[in-house]
Amino acid sequence: MEKQTVTIYDVAREAGVSMATVSRVVNGNTNVKPSTREKVMKVIEALDYRPNAVARGLASKRTTTVGVIIPDITNLFFSSLAQGIDDIAKMYKYNIILTNAEEGQEENALSSVLARQVDGIVYMGHSLPENIRKELKRSRIPVVLAAMNDSKEEFSSVNIDYETAIYEVTQRLIKSGRQHVAFVAQEDYLGDNQPSRLNGYKRAIKVSDLPVEEDLIFGLNQGKYKNAYDFAEKLKNSRADAAVIINDEIAAGILNYLQDEGVNVPEDFSLVSSNDSAVVEMVRPRLTSICPPLYDIGAVAMRILTKMMDKDDDDEIDKVVTLPYKISERQSTRDI
């Protein structure tokens, strides 16, 4: 038999007090006599009453919930970001609704989150499609982008300077003797929504007085390991002698294919990844990578969102936050 939901009315009736008194006890209001508080708390425990956050939100016009939209919950890059978001949310007494928005499902995921009457949204993705941008603006609730940039600066964002980071690792590969450095990313990073990584790559090629070889710029329709492993034959058969890769799972797939095909890494081919998730340490050789502070990006994004939701002075809220990064050279490159 299904357990009947206990309501605030049930607690008030059993304790012999008003629903307003129960509400004050639940919300920690000090304007309640200690004896009354004790009586109400005993009833709450006996009935196993759990306050309904959504119902409370109807009265306060706040639900103390935040929607977190993540493009791939299995990707360790995004799960590391989500950990930072969750820790700060708990600190400021917000609940998280985490929604997985696989490719092509972003609009459905956003609609699902908005239907929960969330107070704000942290959006993570490979790009910000115009239909999603339009819906986020129309929602009129605070939004912060984590690990991505907004080229129009309509939303607050937290990220590293990926353009400079990609420029730096591409330059290092060229200076180490590589002449044909490939760029491998999901297709979203080759469009106009998130152009900074590709811009950094092209700039590094040009300042080195090398031609930008458009046939060494590869876009994958998915960032999954198997997809990358299957693609890697194409990279191996090109004239590329190194690759900058915009996804650790893609980098792992390419690395394992090259190893299986007898290509020596890094002697014959160098690989640099860009997210420094746990994946880069799991493969052999371990992957050289750009190292964004993943946890911090999530934590800072959530902290900005709390300020926006609490309506702090706008002058104190940074529109664009750029955090520092490092580059960790491991075994997939040599002398960069």
SULBELFEN-V886741 format. One line per field, one symbol per residue. ss: DSSP state (a for helix, b for strand, c for the rest). phi: phi as a letter, one per 20 degrees, with the letter a starting at -180 (. if undefined). psi: psi as a letter, one per 20 degrees, with the letter a starting at -180 (. if undefined). A space follows every 10 residues. Layout:
BEGIN
ss=???
phi=???
psi=???
END
This chain:
BEGIN
ss=cccccccaaa aaaaacccaa aaaaaacccc cccaaaaaaa aaaaaaaccc ccaaaaaaaa ccccbbbbbb cccccaaaaa aaaaaaaaaa acccbbbbbb cccccaaaaa aaaaaccccb bbbcccccca aaaaaaaaac cbbbbbcccc cccccbbbbb caaaaaaaaa aaaaaccccc bbbbbbaaaa cccccaaaaa aaaaaaaccc cccaaabbbb ccccaaaaaa aaaaaacccc cbbbbccaaa aaaaaaaaaa cccccccccb bbbcccccaa aacccccbbb bbcaaaaaaa aaaaaaaaac cccaaacccb bbbcbbbbcc cccccc
phi=.ffffedfff ffffemceff fgffffemff ecfgffgfff fffgffelfc geffffffee mcdlcceddc fbfeffffff ffffffffgf gdmdeddece dfgndfffff fffffelfea cddcaebcgf ffgffffffl dfccedmbdd felecfbcae efffffgfff gffffeofdc eeccbfggee eefcefffff fffffffeld ffeffddddd fbdegfgfff fggfffeeef dabdcerfff ffffgffgff eneeddgebd ccecdlfggf eeecffefbf dffggfgfff gffffffffe lfggfedffc ddefcccdec eeccld
psi=pppppprhgg ggghikrrhh ggghghjjpi lpphhggggg hhggghilpo qohgghhhgi kqikqppopp hoiiphghhh ghggggghgh hjkqqpoppp nrpijggggg hgghhjlqir pppqrhrnqh hggghghhhk qpppppkrqo hilhqqqprr nhghghgghg gggghiipim pqpprqhhii aihmigghgg ghghggijkq qoohijoppq iqkqgggggh hhhgghirjq jrppplphhg ggggghgggh jjpppjghpq ppajikrhhh ihrpqqpqqq nqngghgggg ghgghhgghj lrphhiopgp poqqrrpopc ijrpl.
END
